[in-house]
Amino acid sequence: MLGLRITILVILNDWVIIILIFRLIILKLIMINYKLIFILGGFYFDRLVFILVILTLWIIILCIIRNIIFKWYLNNFHFFIVLRLAIFYRLYLRFIRHNLLMFYIFFEFSFLFIFLIVLGWGYRPERLQASMYIIFYTLLVSLPFLIGLFIIINLYTSLNYFYLYTILNYNVYIYWWYFLILVFLVKLPMFLVHLWLPKAHVEAPLGGSIILAGVLLKLGGYGLIRIIALIFTNIMKLNYWLIRLGLIGSLLVRLLCIRQYDIKALIAYSSVAHIGLVIGGLFSCQFNSYWGRLIIMFAHGLCSSGLFCLVIIIYERFISRRFIILKGAINYLPLMRFWWFIFCIINIGAPPFLNFFSEVLILLGCVSWRFSLIIIFIFLLFLSRVYSIYLFIRVNHGNSIINYNYKNISSMEFLVLLLHITPLLLLITKIDFFF
């Protein structure tokens, strides 16, 4: 049956696949009011699930459109598309299930697909090392989580999220639950366990980088939100250290961004820097921080995905990602100046984009928890400006050392970039979408 489905997908025209995905959006989500909670047949919908499912659909569609433009560049292109659809299906099921065991299964399956993408369509032989990094970090922290699930089902005979929510918050003897959040901290990833992410980003193809930055990193944040709700009364004993580790780690990673010589590595480390803000807002347990971390997860997914699209546009023409080679690229692609400028100021967190509102909300939440954290935030905001300006200047200015033979940027590539920016602008007028 699976082979028949894959054969049908291969036979179908690529644009028909995109139309089917849009129809899936309409059929699955048009009847869901994201302001309500639906629990039916083991499936669960609320505002958080709705927003993340929308983000997943949007990123997957942009990824497929972008790969269709240069499908000659990929081997086994149709299998590549099938993997994209499989990732979407697993992510969709992962978000809407409220059973912790199914939650775990779909969570790990999603990273298995990204492992196959990096290993099968990576650019360089180093993709083998990057794939092993993904497997090593995934297996290292997934086994304790699985053992914890067995302990829970042995004690409480159920893995239903809502049943556990009514029990575990009143059980003070659950310190071993702190080890369960480690799997999500690694998948975010948090500073000190983040080394797999730059490796995976640098070696992954465009589709892998977009899905990894746009969607898969949000799985860790979603899992933390759900798990922290289960042990909220006890997590306050641990958040003092995690908030400082997240914010100080974000500060150190921003310093690392300034020393990068590979564009893709710089963008990957900037993702880790933004994740530090998510961790700070998550464990401060303040009302403002809750909405701030949700908005920054959504905005970062689109911003980092757009930056990786810009990188691949340059790489396909100049076959390099090094700053020393790409300086002066603006002389050959003058129309790219606007897109680099827009995405860099989005990455900075400048108004009127969603990133600005998310950083303000997280700042208010963390400062209301500890006012002394404002000093760290001052340095964080300053360094984010520094490395974003550094990225823009190194790519778009300088004297080129090589004469390039390049092809013009297509209208479809501009369309993909525009579709990354559009939600970040339009949702400003509908900010209550997140509240």
LOPA-488274 format. One record per residue: residue in one letter; z negated, y negated, x negated of N, C-alpha, C in turn. Coordinates in steps of 0.02 Angstrom, whole numbers, padded with zeros to 5 digits, always signed. Layout:
AZYXZYXZYX;...
! end
This chain:
M+00000+00060-00041+00000+00000+00000+00000-00063-00043;L-00041-00062-00096-00043-00119-00142+00024-00129-00176;G+00056-00072-00197+00121-00078-00229+00174-00107-00183;L+00170-00090-00119+00217-00117-00070+00208-00192-00062;R+00145-00214-00062+00132-00286-00055+00159-00324-00115;I+00148-00296-00174+00173-00329-00235+00249-00332-00234;T+00282-00278-00213+00355-00277-00209+00381-00330-00161;I+00347-00337-00104+00368-00388-00055+00361-00458-00084;L+00305-00469-00121+00295-00535-00152+00349-00550-00203;V+00370-00500-00240+00422-00510-00291+00488-00526-00259;I+00503-00494-00202+00567-00505-00169+00570-00574-00137;L+00514-00596-00109+00513-00661-00076+00531-00718-00123;N+00564-00767-00097+00578-00826-00136+00515-00863-00153;D+00514-00896-00212+00453-00929-00235+00429-00984-00187;W+00477-01022-00159+00456-01075-00114+00431-01047-00048;V+00455-00989-00028+00428-00957+00032+00355-00939+00023;I+00337-00918-00038+00267-00902-00053+00223-00964-00044;I+00247-01021-00067+00208-01082-00060+00200-01100+00014;I+00254-01092+00053+00250-01106+00125+00199-01061+00158;L+00198-00997+00138+00150-00950+00166+00078-00971+00150;I+00068-00997+00090+00000-01018+00071-00021-01078+00113;F+00025-01126+00125+00008-01182+00167-00008-01159+00238;R+00030-01110+00263+00015-01083+00329-00054-01049+00330;L-00071-01018+00274-00137-00987+00269-00192-01039+00275;I-00182-01096+00244-00230-01150+00249-00240-01170+00322;I-00185-01179+00357-00189-01202+00426-00223-01149+00470;L-00202-01086+00462-00227-01033+00506-00301-01018+00492;K-00321-01021+00429-00389-01002+00412-00440-01058+00421;L-00418-01120+00410-00467-01173+00404-00462-01227+00458;I-00409-01226+00499-00402-01280+00547-00456-01277+00601;M-00483-01215+00613-00532-01207+00666-00604-01216+00641;I-00612-01229+00577-00679-01233+00548-00701-01306+00544;N-00754-01321+00577-00784-01387+00571-00834-01384+00514;Y-00820-01420+00458-00860-01413+00398-00930-01441+00406;K-00944-01477+00461-01011-01503+00472-01057-01452+00505;L-01031-01395+00524-01071-01344+00556-01077-01283+00512;I-01120-01236+00531-01129-01174+00495-01107-01116+00539;F-01065-01073+00512-01040-01015+00548-01063-00952+00513;I-01095-00907+00548-01114-00842+00521-01086-00790+00568;L-01035-00753+00546-01002-00706+00590-00976-00647+00549;G-00999-00587+00566-00973-00527+00534-00982-00525+00459;G-01037-00551+00434-01049-00550+00362-01017-00608+00324;F-00984-00654+00360-00952-00711+00328-00992-00774+00345;Y-00992-00821+00298-01035-00879+00304-00995-00941+00286;F-00996-00992+00330-00962-01055+00316-01013-01111+00325;D-01015-01156+00277-01051-01218+00285-01012-01271+00247;R-01041-01330+00240-01005-01385+00209-00987-01370+00137;L-01034-01342+00099-01021-01326+00029-00964-01276+00023;V-00966-01223+00062-00914-01172+00060-00846-01203+00079;F-00846-01243+00131-00783-01273+00153-00751-01316+00098;I-00791-01357+00065-00764-01402+00012-00737-01361-00046;L-00773-01309-00067-00751-01269-00124-00690-01227-00107;V-00685-01203-00045-00625-01166-00025-00564-01213-00024;I-00573-01273+00001-00518-01322+00000-00496-01336-00072;L-00545-01346-00117-00528-01358-00187-00491-01299-00217;T-00512-01238-00201-00479-01178-00227-00407-01174-00203;L-00396-01185-00139-00328-01183-00112-00284-01236-00145;W-00310-01296-00152-00270-01351-00180-00251-01336-00252;I-00298-01312-00292-00285-01298-00362-00236-01240-00370;I-00244-01187-00330-00199-01130-00334-00128-01150-00317;I-00120-01191-00265-00053-01213-00245-00021-01255-00300;L-00059-01302-00329-00031-01343-00384-00013-01300-00443;C-00054-01250-00457-00040-01205-00513+00025-01167-00502;I+00036-01142-00442+00097-01104-00427+00158-01149-00430;I+00153-01209-00402+00210-01256-00405+00227-01272-00476;R+00177-01284-00517+00190-01303-00587+00222-01245-00625;N+00201-01184-00613+00230-01127-00649+00300-01110-00624;I+00315-01126-00561+00382-01114-00535+00432-01159-00570;I+00411-01220-00589+00456-01266-00622+00481-01237-00689;F+00436-01204-00726+00453-01176-00791+00441-01101-00792;K+00466-01066-00741+00454-00994-00738+00492-00957-00794;W+00543-00989-00823+00577-00957-00880+00531-00953-00940;Y+00478-00992-00940+00433-00995-00997+00386-00935-01000;L+00378-00899-00943+00329-00846-00937+00363-00778-00932;N+00335-00729-00964+00356-00660-00954+00322-00632-00891;N+00357-00587-00856+00329-00556-00795+00302-00610-00747;F+00346-00657-00732+00325-00715-00693+00297-00696-00625;H+00329-00649-00591+00307-00631-00523+00238-00597-00525;F+00225-00558-00576+00158-00530-00583+00107-00584-00596;F+00128-00636-00632+00086-00694-00645+00066-00728-00578;I+00115-00734-00533+00102-00764-00468+00055-00719-00427;V+00065-00653-00431+00023-00607-00395-00050-00613-00418;L-00060-00622-00483-00128-00631-00509-00159-00695-00481;R-00118-00748-00474-00144-00810-00445-00169-00799-00374;L-00127-00765-00335-00146-00752-00265-00207-00706-00262;A-00212-00659-00308-00271-00615-00310-00333-00654-00327;I-00328-00702-00373-00385-00744-00390-00407-00784-00330;F-00358-00813-00294-00376-00851-00234-00412-00808-00183;Y-00387-00748-00172-00417-00703-00122-00488-00685-00142;R-00499-00670-00205-00567-00652-00228-00614-00712-00224;L-00589-00770-00243-00631-00830-00239-00649-00847-00167;Y-00600-00839-00123-00612-00852-00052-00667-00806-00025;L-00662-00742-00041-00713-00694-00018-00780-00707-00051;R-00778-00729-00112-00841-00743-00148-00879-00800-00115;F-00843-00852-00094-00876-00909-00064-00905-00895+00005;I-00872-00852+00044-00892-00845+00114-00938-00787+00126;R-00952-00745+00076-00999-00689+00086-01071-00712+00075;H-01117-00687+00116-01188-00703+00106-01229-00642+00088;N-01196-00590+00065-01230-00532+00037-01228-00537-00038;L-01285-00533-00072-01288-00547-00143-01249-00495-00184;L-01245-00433-00162-01208-00383-00199-01133-00397-00196;M-01106-00413-00137-01036-00432-00131-01022-00497-00169;F-01071-00542-00166-01069-00604-00204-01058-00588-00279;Y-01095-00541-00306-01091-00522-00376-01024-00489-00391;I-01001-00444-00348-00938-00407-00360-00879-00455-00364;F-00872-00499-00316-00816-00546-00316-00822-00596-00372;F-00883-00613-00391-00895-00658-00447-00867-00630-00512;E-00881-00566-00525-00858-00535-00587-00783-00520-00585;F-00757-00503-00526-00685-00491-00521-00645-00553-00538;S-00670-00611-00520-00634-00673-00535-00625-00683-00609;F-00677-00667-00649-00671-00675-00721-00631-00619-00753;L-00626-00562-00720-00581-00510-00744-00509-00533-00741;F-00490-00568-00688-00421-00593-00682-00406-00645-00735;I-00454-00690-00749-00441-00740-00800-00437-00708-00869;F-00474-00653-00879-00469-00615-00941-00398-00587-00949;L-00369-00560-00896-00301-00534-00899-00250-00589-00912;I-00261-00647-00883-00214-00703-00892-00215-00727-00965;V-00275-00735-00993-00280-00758-01062-00251-00706-01110;L-00266-00643-01098-00242-00589-01142-00167-00579-01136;G-00140-00585-01075-00069-00570-01064-00022-00627-01076;W-00044-00690-01063+00002-00747-01068-00024-00801-01114;G-00071-00785-01158-00095-00834-01206-00041-00852-01256;Y-00050-00910-01289+00002-00936-01332+00002-00904-01402;R-00056-00889-01429-00061-00869-01499-00098-00802-01505;P-00094-00771-01565-00131-00708-01574-00207-00716-01566;E-00232-00778-01573-00304-00789-01564-00327-00778-01492;R-00280-00766-01446-00299-00752-01377-00341-00688-01372;L-00332-00642-01420-00373-00581-01421-00446-00598-01432;Q-00459-00644-01478-00528-00665-01491-00556-00701-01431;A-00515-00745-01400-00539-00781-01341-00554-00734-01284;S-00513-00682-01274-00526-00633-01222-00590-00595-01234;M-00604-00578-01297-00666-00543-01314-00727-00588-01302;Y-00719-00653-01315-00773-00700-01300-00790-00699-01226;I-00738-00699-01184-00749-00699-01111-00786-00635-01091;I-00763-00578-01115-00794-00514-01097-00865-00510-01123;F-00876-00532-01185-00943-00527-01215-00994-00568-01175;Y-00978-00632-01163-01024-00675-01127-01034-00651-01055;T-00980-00627-01024-00985-00604-00955-01030-00543-00949;L-01019-00493-00991-01058-00431-00986-01130-00442-01008;L-01140-00486-01057-01207-00496-01083-01256-00521-01030;V-01231-00566-00986-01276-00596-00936-01268-00565-00867;S-01215-00526-00857-01204-00496-00791-01250-00436-00779;L-01264-00398-00832-01306-00339-00824-01377-00356-00801;P-01411-00406-00830-01477-00425-00803-01474-00446-00730;F-01421-00480-00711-01415-00501-00641-01409-00440-00595;L-01369-00390-00616-01361-00330-00576-01427-00291-00571;I-01464-00287-00626-01529-00254-00625-01577-00291-00578;G-01573-00357-00579-01614-00397-00534-01598-00383-00461;L-01534-00373-00445-01515-00355-00376-01544-00288-00356;F-01544-00240-00402-01574-00175-00387-01650-00181-00374;I-01682-00224-00413-01754-00234-00403-01767-00266-00334;I-01725-00314-00315-01733-00347-00250-01725-00298-00193;I-01672-00258-00196-01660-00211-00141-01714-00157-00138;N-01744-00142-00196-01799-00094-00197-01862-00123-00165;L-01874-00188-00175-01933-00220-00148-01926-00242-00075;Y-01867-00267-00058-01858-00298+00008-01807-00263+00052;T-01775-00210+00026-01728-00168+00064-01669-00206+00093;S-01654-00264+00067-01597-00302+00092-01575-00352+00039;L-01509-00366+00038-01481-00417-00005-01450-00473+00035;N-01468-00477+00098-01443-00531+00141-01474-00597+00119;Y-01432-00646+00107-01455-00710+00080-01507-00743+00126;F-01495-00744+00191-01538-00780+00237-01605-00744+00246;Y-01603-00678+00243-01666-00640+00247-01709-00653+00185;L-01678-00653+00125-01715-00667+00064-01740-00739+00061;Y-01702-00784+00091-01722-00854+00091-01789-00865+00126;T-01803-00826+00177-01865-00833+00214-01924-00798+00180;I-01910-00756+00130-01963-00717+00098-01980-00743+00028;L-01929-00753-00013-01941-00764-00084-01973-00831-00099;N-01961-00881-00057-01992-00946-00069-02068-00944-00063;Y-02094-00893-00031-02167-00887-00023-02197-00833-00068;N-02156-00806-00112-02180-00754-00157-02185-00785-00227;V-02246-00792-00252-02255-00826-00317-02246-00778-00375;Y-02242-00713-00363-02237-00665-00417-02165-00644-00428;I-02123-00693-00439-02052-00678-00449-02026-00714-00511;Y-02066-00715-00563-02044-00750-00623-01983-00717-00655;W-01973-00652-00642-01914-00620-00669-01850-00647-00637;W-01857-00684-00583-01798-00714-00552-01767-00768-00596;Y-01807-00795-00642-01778-00846-00686-01721-00818-00729;F-01723-00753-00743-01669-00724-00782-01605-00719-00742;L-01610-00721-00676-01550-00715-00634-01507-00778-00638;I-01537-00836-00651-01497-00897-00654-01458-00902-00719;L-01474-00859-00767-01439-00862-00832-01365-00847-00824;V-01347-00800-00780-01277-00783-00771-01237-00844-00748;F-01267-00886-00707-01231-00945-00682-01230-01001-00733;L-01283-01006-00773-01284-01056-00826-01230-01041-00878;V-01218-00978-00892-01166-00959-00940-01097-00972-00910;K-01088-00958-00846-01022-00967-00815-01006-01040-00802;L-01057-01085-00803-01041-01155-00790-00994-01186-00843;P-01006-01185-00908-01062-01157-00946-01109-01212-00969;M-01171-01194-00983-01221-01239-01009-01216-01242-01085;F-01237-01297-01114-01239-01304-01187-01282-01248-01217;L-01261-01222-01274-01288-01166-01312-01257-01099-01291;V-01230-01095-01230-01194-01034-01210-01124-01053-01186;H-01095-01103-01218-01031-01131-01196-00972-01113-01242;L-00985-01074-01294-00933-01065-01345-00872-01028-01318;W-00880-00987-01266-00823-00951-01240-00772-00997-01205;L-00796-01053-01178-00751-01095-01138-00698-01131-01181;P-00715-01165-01236-00661-01195-01276-00612-01144-01302;K-00636-01084-01322-00591-01032-01345-00542-01012-01290;A-00569-01001-01230-00527-00980-01174-00476-01034-01156;H-00498-01096-01155-00452-01151-01137-00396-01159-01187;V-00413-01157-01250-00362-01169-01302-00309-01115-01302;E-00329-01053-01290-00281-00997-01294-00249-00981-01227;A-00275-01005-01171-00248-00987-01106-00183-01024-01092;P-00139-00995-01052-00080-01032-01028-00100-01087-00980;L-00051-01125-00957-00067-01181-00913-00103-01158-00850;G-00076-01105-00817-00107-01081-00756-00179-01059-00766;G-00192-01026-00823-00260-01004-00837-00307-01063-00848;S-00284-01114-00883-00327-01172-00895-00342-01210-00831;I-00291-01216-00788-00301-01252-00725-00351-01216-00681;I-00343-01151-00673-00388-01113-00630-00458-01110-00660;L-00462-01102-00727-00527-01098-00760-00566-01163-00752;A-00533-01219-00765-00568-01284-00760-00576-01307-00689;G-00525-01294-00647-00526-01321-00580-00568-01282-00531;V-00574-01216-00541-00606-01175-00490-00661-01130-00519;L-00646-01091-00571-00692-01040-00593-00758-01069-00620;L-00755-01127-00651-00817-01158-00676-00861-01180-00618;K-00831-01191-00559-00871-01211-00501-00909-01152-00472;L-00889-01090-00491-00925-01031-00467-00997-01032-00492;G-01007-01052-00555-01074-01056-00582-01117-01106-00544;G-01089-01165-00529-01126-01215-00492-01142-01192-00421;Y-01094-01159-00389-01106-01133-00322-01161-01080-00323;G-01159-01035-00372-01210-00983-00377-01279-01012-00389;L-01283-01063-00432-01348-01094-00445-01377-01128-00383;I-01333-01161-00344-01357-01193-00283-01387-01141-00236;R-01354-01083-00230-01380-01031-00184-01444-00999-00211;I-01446-00984-00276-01504-00950-00304-01565-00996-00306;I-01554-01059-00324-01610-01106-00327-01641-01115-00257;A-01599-01113-00205-01627-01118-00137-01674-01060-00122;L-01663-01002-00153-01706-00944-00140-01773-00950-00174;I-01775-00983-00232-01838-00987-00270-01857-01060-00283;F-01846-01102-00233-01856-01174-00242-01928-01191-00260;T-01976-01157-00230-02047-01173-00243-02069-01154-00313;N-02032-01111-00347-02050-01090-00414-02006-01121-00468;I-01946-01143-00450-01900-01169-00500-01925-01235-00529;M-01970-01270-00494-01996-01333-00519-02034-01324-00585;K-02056-01263-00600-02091-01251-00663-02043-01246-00722;L-01979-01238-00707-01930-01228-00760-01883-01287-00768;N-01878-01330-00718-01826-01381-00719-01839-01434-00772;Y-01901-01442-00793-01916-01492-00845-01874-01480-00908;W-01869-01417-00928-01832-01400-00989-01757-01398-00977;L-01737-01374-00919-01665-01366-00906-01631-01434-00898;I-01665-01482-00867-01635-01548-00860-01623-01580-00928;R-01673-01576-00971-01665-01605-01037-01614-01568-01079;L-01613-01502-01073-01562-01464-01109-01492-01481-01085;G-01484-01489-01019-01418-01506-00992-01395-01575-01015;L-01439-01625-01011-01419-01693-01028-01412-01703-01103;I-01458-01675-01143-01452-01682-01216-01392-01641-01241;G-01381-01582-01211-01321-01543-01228-01258-01581-01212;S-01256-01615-01155-01198-01656-01137-01187-01711-01188;L-01242-01740-01213-01237-01793-01263-01207-01766-01328;L-01230-01708-01350-01204-01679-01413-01131-01658-01407;V-01113-01631-01349-01044-01610-01339-00997-01670-01338;R-01019-01726-01311-00977-01786-01312-00966-01810-01384;L-01015-01800-01426-01004-01816-01497-00953-01769-01528;L-00954-01705-01508-00905-01658-01533-00834-01675-01510;C-00828-01704-01451-00762-01722-01426-00727-01772-01473;I-00765-01817-01502-00736-01868-01545-00708-01838-01609;R-00732-01779-01628-00711-01748-01691-00656-01696-01681;Q-00629-01688-01622-00577-01638-01609-00509-01663-01633;Y-00469-01617-01657-00400-01634-01677-00349-01599-01633;D-00371-01559-01586-00328-01526-01538-00341-01555-01468;I-00288-01577-01434-00297-01610-01369-00331-01564-01319;K-00309-01501-01317-00336-01455-01269-00409-01440-01282;A-00428-01436-01346-00498-01424-01363-00541-01484-01342;L-00515-01545-01349-00553-01604-01329-00566-01603-01254;I-00514-01586-01215-00523-01584-01142-00570-01529-01122;A-00568-01472-01158-00614-01417-01143-00686-01438-01156;Y-00698-01471-01212-00767-01493-01227-00789-01548-01178;S-00742-01589-01154-00761-01639-01104-00783-01606-01039;S-00754-01547-01024-00777-01509-00965-00850-01487-00974;V-00868-01464-01034-00937-01445-01047-00983-01505-01041;A-00959-01563-01063-00999-01624-01057-01013-01642-00984;H-00963-01634-00941-00974-01648-00870-01021-01597-00839;I-01018-01535-00863-01062-01483-00836-01135-01500-00850;G-01148-01533-00906-01216-01554-00921-01244-01600-00867;L-01202-01644-00840-01224-01687-00785-01237-01647-00722;V-01196-01596-00710-01207-01553-00652-01275-01519-00656;I-01292-01493-00716-01356-01459-00725-01414-01508-00716;G-01406-01569-00743-01459-01619-00735-01469-01636-00662;G-01415-01646-00625-01422-01661-00554-01447-01603-00513;L-01429-01543-00535-01448-01483-00497-01523-01470-00500;F-01552-01474-00559-01622-01456-00567-01670-01515-00556;S-01643-01575-00546-01688-01630-00528-01712-01624-00456;C-01675-01584-00416-01696-01568-00347-01708-01631-00306;Q-01665-01682-00316-01668-01743-00277-01610-01745-00228;F-01619-01783-00174-01568-01786-00122-01503-01816-00148;N-01508-01871-00186-01448-01903-00214-01412-01857-00262;S-01450-01821-00303-01419-01777-00352-01381-01720-00319;Y-01406-01697-00261-01371-01641-00228-01300-01660-00211;W-01290-01718-00180-01223-01739-00163-01184-01760-00225;G-01218-01788-00274-01184-01807-00336-01154-01747-00372;R-01192-01692-00377-01166-01633-00413-01110-01601-00373;L-01110-01605-00307-01056-01578-00267-00992-01619-00276;I-00999-01685-00277-00940-01728-00286-00912-01720-00356;I-00956-01715-00407-00930-01710-00475-00897-01642-00487;M-00919-01590-00453-00885-01525-00458-00815-01530-00428;F-00808-01563-00372-00743-01571-00341-00697-01616-00383;A-00723-01674-00404-00683-01722-00441-00664-01695-00510;H-00711-01661-00543-00696-01634-00609-00643-01580-00606;G-00643-01541-00551-00591-01490-00544-00521-01519-00543;L-00512-01575-00509-00446-01606-00506-00430-01645-00569;C-00480-01679-00597-00468-01720-00657-00450-01677-00717;S-00490-01625-00731-00476-01583-00789-00411-01544-00780;S-00396-01523-00718-00333-01489-00705-00274-01535-00719;G-00279-01598-00699-00225-01645-00714-00217-01658-00788;L-00272-01662-00825-00268-01672-00897-00234-01613-00932;F-00249-01552-00909-00216-01494-00938-00142-01493-00921;C-00123-01518-00862-00052-01524-00846-00017-01573-00894;L-00050-01628-00909-00021-01676-00957-00013-01644-01026;V-00062-01604-01046-00058-01571-01111+00001-01523-01114;I+00012-01484-01061+00065-01435-01062+00133-01469-01058;I+00137-01527-01024+00200-01564-01023+00220-01586-01094;I+00171-01609-01132+00184-01628-01201+00199-01567-01245;Y+00160-01513-01235+00169-01454-01277+00237-01422-01267;E+00263-01422-01206+00328-01392-01193+00385-01430-01226;R+00373-01493-01243+00425-01533-01274+00416-01539-01350;F+00355-01542-01373+00343-01554-01444+00314-01493-01480;I+00297-01440-01443+00272-01376-01471+00213-01390-01519;S+00169-01433-01498+00109-01447-01538+00058-01480-01493;R-00006-01470-01511-00061-01504-01476-00104-01544-01525;R-00081-01551-01587-00120-01587-01638-00108-01662-01632;F-00161-01700-01639-00156-01772-01635-00111-01801-01690;I-00116-01771-01749-00078-01798-01805-00002-01790-01795;I+00018-01740-01756+00088-01729-01741+00110-01770-01681;L+00067-01776-01631+00086-01806-01568+00076-01882-01565;K+00050-01912-01618+00041-01984-01615+00109-02018-01609;G+00112-02069-01568+00175-02102-01556+00218-02068-01504;A+00191-02019-01468+00231-01985-01417+00252-02032-01362;I+00216-02087-01353+00234-02135-01301+00302-02166-01314;N+00324-02167-01376+00390-02195-01392+00446-02151-01364;Y+00432-02087-01354+00482-02040-01329+00473-02026-01254;L+00413-02034-01229+00399-02023-01158+00361-02083-01130;P+00395-02140-01123+00359-02201-01102+00330-02196-01032;L+00360-02155-00988+00334-02150-00920+00267-02113-00918;M+00249-02078-00972+00186-02042-00973+00127-02087-00986;R+00140-02149-01007+00085-02195-01021+00042-02205-00959;F+00074-02214-00902+00037-02225-00840-00008-02165-00824;W+00017-02104-00830-00021-02045-00811-00079-02033-00859;W-00067-02043-00924-00122-02036-00972-00177-02087-00958;F-00156-02148-00942-00205-02201-00928-00247-02184-00866;I-00213-02163-00812-00248-02148-00750-00298-02091-00760;F-00276-02036-00791-00321-01979-00798-00377-01993-00848;C-00365-02035-00897-00419-02052-00944-00472-02095-00910;I-00452-02142-00867-00504-02182-00834-00539-02141-00780;I-00504-02091-00751-00539-02046-00705-00591-02006-00743;N-00572-01983-00803-00619-01944-00844-00678-01987-00867;I-00667-02050-00876-00721-02096-00894-00771-02102-00836;G-00745-02100-00775-00788-02110-00716-00786-02182-00693;A-00727-02213-00698-00720-02282-00677-00706-02286-00603;P-00729-02338-00569-00712-02347-00498-00637-02363-00491;P-00605-02347-00435-00635-02324-00372-00629-02249-00362;F-00628-02210-00414-00619-02138-00407-00686-02103-00393;L-00680-02040-00370-00740-02003-00349-00789-01992-00407;N-00763-01986-00468-00807-01974-00525-00861-02028-00532;F-00841-02089-00517-00889-02145-00522-00947-02135-00474;F-00933-02119-00412-00986-02110-00362-01031-02051-00380;S-01001-01998-00405-01041-01939-00423-01089-01955-00480;E-01066-01990-00531-01110-02007-00587-01166-02054-00565;V-01150-02100-00520-01202-02146-00496-01255-02108-00457;L-01234-02061-00414-01283-02023-00375-01327-01979-00420;I-01296-01947-00470-01335-01906-00516-01383-01949-00557;L-01360-02008-00577-01404-02054-00614-01464-02074-00571;L-01452-02090-00508-01507-02110-00464-01557-02052-00454;G-01530-01991-00446-01574-01934-00436-01616-01918-00497;C-01585-01918-00557-01622-01902-00618-01672-01956-00636;V-01653-02019-00627-01698-02074-00644-01757-02075-00596;S-01746-02058-00532-01802-02056-00486-01849-01998-00503;W-01824-01947-00536-01867-01891-00558-01905-01910-00621;R-01870-01939-00672-01901-01963-00733-01864-02026-00755;F-01897-02083-00754-01863-02146-00770-01840-02148-00842;S-01874-02112-00886-01855-02112-00957-01786-02083-00969;L-01760-02045-00922-01693-02015-00931-01637-02068-00930;I-01653-02129-00911-01602-02180-00909-01575-02195-00979;I-01617-02185-01030-01594-02196-01099-01540-02146-01118;I-01550-02083-01099-01499-02032-01113-01435-02048-01075;F-01441-02071-01012-01382-02086-00973-01342-02144-01002;I-01375-02192-01033-01340-02248-01064-01295-02222-01120;F-01321-02177-01161-01280-02149-01215-01226-02103-01188;L-01241-02066-01134-01190-02023-01104-01130-02062-01079;L-01144-02116-01043-01090-02157-01016-01050-02191-01071;F-01085-02212-01123-01051-02245-01179-01004-02196-01215;L-01029-02136-01230-00988-02087-01267-00930-02061-01226;S-00938-02056-01159-00881-02035-01118-00824-02086-01123;R-00841-02150-01127-00790-02202-01137-00757-02195-01205;V-00798-02180-01254-00772-02177-01323-00720-02121-01330;Y-00737-02059-01309-00690-02005-01321-00629-02009-01274;S-00636-02039-01216-00578-02046-01172-00529-02098-01200;I-00556-02153-01225-00512-02203-01257-00481-02174-01321;Y-00520-02135-01357-00495-02102-01417-00436-02056-01400;L-00442-02018-01345-00389-01974-01324-00326-02014-01306;F-00334-02067-01269-00276-02107-01248-00241-02139-01308;I-00280-02167-01354-00249-02202-01411-00214-02153-01457;R-00246-02096-01472-00216-02050-01520-00151-02019-01495;V-00146-02010-01430-00085-01980-01402-00030-02031-01394;N-00046-02091-01373+00004-02138-01351+00021-02193-01401;H-00014-02197-01457-00001-02250-01504+00004-02222-01575;G+00035-02261-01618+00045-02240-01687+00119-02230-01702;N+00133-02218-01765+00201-02207-01788+00213-02132-01794;S+00264-02108-01760+00279-02037-01761+00306-02016-01829;I+00287-01956-01851+00310-01931-01916+00369-01883-01909;I+00389-01866-01847+00443-01819-01835+00489-01847-01781;N+00553-01835-01789+00601-01853-01737+00608-01795-01689;Y+00595-01806-01625+00594-01752-01576+00659-01749-01537;N+00677-01688-01518+00728-01677-01468+00692-01654-01405;Y+00688-01696-01356+00648-01681-01297+00690-01688-01234;K+00665-01660-01180+00697-01667-01114+00654-01712-01071;N+00688-01745-01025+00653-01792-00981+00604-01756-00936;I+00555-01793-00912+00506-01766-00866+00537-01762-00797;S+00529-01705-00765+00560-01694-00699+00518-01727-00644;S+00550-01736-00587+00515-01765-00529+00461-01718-00503;M+00471-01652-00510+00421-01604-00487+00358-01608-00529;E+00365-01622-00594+00306-01631-00636+00267-01693-00616;F+00303-01746-00599+00270-01806-00574+00235-01791-00508;L+00266-01750-00466+00235-01732-00402+00169-01695-00412;V+00168-01648-00460+00106-01611-00473+00051-01658-00496;L+00068-01705-00541+00018-01753-00564-00006-01798-00507;L+00040-01818-00464+00021-01861-00408-00025-01825-00360;L-00013-01760-00349-00055-01721-00304-00125-01710-00333;H-00133-01716-00398-00200-01714-00427-00239-01778-00413;I-00204-01834-00414-00238-01898-00406-00252-01915-00333;T-00206-01894-00289-00210-01915-00219-00278-01900-00186;P-00305-01839-00192-00371-01827-00160-00427-01871-00189;L-00423-01885-00254-00475-01926-00285-00475-01997-00259;L-00417-02020-00236-00412-02088-00208-00424-02089-00133;L-00393-02042-00097-00397-02044-00024-00468-02029+00000;L-00504-01984-00035-00571-01966-00012-00622-02022-00022;I-00603-02075-00058-00647-02133-00063-00656-02164+00006;T-00603-02165+00046-00607-02193+00113-00641-02146+00162;K-00653-02084+00141-00686-02034+00184-00740-02000+00144;I-00785-02040+00114-00836-02012+00070-00886-01969+00108;D-00891-01980+00175-00937-01940+00214-00913-01867+00220;F-00854-01852+00195-00830-01784+00191-00878-01739+00152;F-00913-01768+00103-00959-01730+00061-01031-01733+00088;F-01046-01772+00137-01116-01783+00157-01130-01749+00225;
! end
